Amino acid sequence: QHHHPHHPYHAEGRPRAGTSYGWGKTTMRYTPMVDRVKDDEPSEEAQPQPPAGQSDSVVRFLDRPEQGCLLLAPKHEFDHFKKDAAILLHTMDMDGGATGVIVDKATAFNVDEMVPGFDDFSECVLYMGGDDGKQSVVVVHPHAELEGGRPLGMGLHIGGIAAAKRAVAEGTLEAGSFKFFFNHVKLTAVDMQNMLTPDGGWLALMLPEGEHAALTLKNGDGEAWRKLNASVKKERTRAGGVGDGGDAGDGGDGGDGDNE
């Protein structure tokens, strides 16, 4: 990572006028996502559990998306942000829409370069979570005990930024165990319906729990999409070519040699 001598932020966290990074239509501004987590979120017990007897599967195809699952883009997806994307859904709306983050579109910046006051996270790459979100940053991690965090299921949690800063400063948690996303993907119910038709070609997937969290939190650029495609191909072969959902890129060109 390059060190940027011209820091894009004033001390109070506003970018200098005209600072732009070419990833969006607007200048990138940071608004702390402190933490829009309410006590009325579903408890961990409410999270869907994988059906018994499926522990031998490489990947599980979902009939409908659920919190904590990954949405896998097909090869023919042409949207700039969603192309070659694996999207972690972290919030399900009552109307059938959802909010999530693209898990492995790395930016050229580390967190400390772009987020004021996060010097302890200098080793963490900042990921581009999507094209919506009013310039906010969210954090995903595996720490169930983190104050202010919310469970997503599959061993993943979101939020708790203030507690994360404290824990890393005190040395009780590793900075590298947190993954930061700038902005997010907002999907309406109609978006979701269209994406998950055979023509749309998107798949809603769950990996075995440990793998699901590890792949989501891994530092990489485009790797999750390739690995998931390889897993889809492997699972369809194992199941005799039968799988719910559409055809996600013929099961994974670009995933060759990437099987676990």
Disulfide bonds with the S-S distance in Angstrom:
none
